[in-house]
Amino acid sequence: MAEVLVYVDHVDGAVRKPTLELLTLARRVGEPVAVALGNGAEATAAVLGEHGAVKVLTADSAEFADYLVVPKVDALQAAYDAVSPVAVLVPSSTEGKEIAARLAVRIGSGIITDAVDIEAGAEGPVATQSVFAASFTTKSRVSKGTPVITVKPNSAAVEAAPAAGAVEALSVSFSDAATGTKVVSRTPRESTGRPELTEAAIVVSGGRGVNGAENFSIVEELADSLGAAVGASRAAVDAGWYPHTNQVGQTGKSVSPQLYIATGISGAIQHRAGMQTSKTIVAVNKDAEAPIFDLVDYGVVGDLFEVVPQLTAEVKARKG
């Protein structure tokens, strides 16, 4: 059976959820071969094998941590040369898309970014994308070379599918460009205890209607009761009410959770572009004519300062 390369996103051996989703999609096309790089790469093998990886190619070198992107592209190209896959799947993060684009240029192949689904086709993998601010859904395939596809988080369910997960060392020769950009310092991201916004199964966002930074605690309390991430509209971020790292929208982050709750958000096209592919959308807004209600599965016309605390209390009560 044909093999599919899957680039592994992990932190010191802890595999991040989008990679496990990629393994689910890869199994539709062929046998997944995972590529894990850097510190803790071998420690990923057990989890990757449990989720369908027949092989795990690993490499660890100081270059992966000390320099930006290019060493990882060198390693992924080495894996490509060793495996000759029918497709290469990469998580659709900022770094992932740069790695994928550079690899596609090197191997002379087409690239599809921000796919939300992948299926097998007669002439190669077919990717589904949400385009033009999520107004249209397209199906595409790469017509030249081996498809390189980046996939958005929450595009597939994580499914256990035990496979061999055999670990093999990957030999990597670094190019002259590998040491071109050196990492001189790192600042750990301050932990909030909440899920990463782009990977969360549930997102609760606040907008202009929250009416101040001090009122975002209402949004946070609902999010914490649901085990959700917190997002914000551009209006709330521009007003200085919430960090830009939490902005959802065309100029912020794109999310596709199982459940998206928008509170005090009107639903401008800029915001919709970043959350329209959510599986279920709920909105709370006191303006019955707000554009967000054209999009939602469930809408509550009401004052968020009355509705959201009641919802939080009900969630906590049901959790006992």
Stockholm file with secondary structure:
# STOCKHOLM 1.0

chainA/1-320         MAEVLVYVDHVDGAVRKPTLELLTLARRVGEPVAVALGNGAEATAAVLGEHGAVKVLTADSAEFADYLVVPKVDALQAAYDAVSPVAVLVPSSTEGKEIAARLAVRIGSGIITDAVDIEAGAEGPVATQSVFAASFTTKSRVSKGTPVITVKPNSAAVEAAPAAGAVEALSVSFSDAATGTKVVSRTPRESTGRPELTEAAIVVSGGRGVNGAENFSIVEELADSLGAAVGASRAAVDAGWYPHTNQVGQTGKSVSPQLYIATGISGAIQHRAGMQTSKTIVAVNKDAEAPIFDLVDYGVVGDLFEVVPQLTAEVKARKG
#=GR chainA/1-320 SS CCEEEEECCEETTEECHHHHHHHHHHHHHSEEEEEEESTTTGGGHHHHHHTTCSEEEEECCHHHHHBCSHHHHHHHHHHHHHHCCSEEEEECSHHHHHHHHHHHHHHTCCEEEEEEEEECCTTSCEEEEEETTTTEEEEECCCSSSCEEEECTTSSCCCCCCCCCEEEECCCCCCGGGGSSBCCCCCCCCCCSSCCTTTCSEEEEECGGGCSGGGHHHHHHHHHHHTCEEEECHHHHHTTSSCGGGBBSTTSBCCCCSEEEEESCCCCHHHHTTTTTCSEEEEEESCTTCGGGGTCSEEEESCHHHHHHHHHHHHHHHHC
#=GC SS_cons         CCEEEEECCEETTEECHHHHHHHHHHHHHSEEEEEEESTTTGGGHHHHHHTTCSEEEEECCHHHHHBCSHHHHHHHHHHHHHHCCSEEEEECSHHHHHHHHHHHHHHTCCEEEEEEEEECCTTSCEEEEEETTTTEEEEECCCSSSCEEEECTTSSCCCCCCCCCEEEECCCCCCGGGGSSBCCCCCCCCCCSSCCTTTCSEEEEECGGGCSGGGHHHHHHHHHHHTCEEEECHHHHHTTSSCGGGBBSTTSBCCCCSEEEEESCCCCHHHHTTTTTCSEEEEEESCTTCGGGGTCSEEEESCHHHHHHHHHHHHHHHHC
//
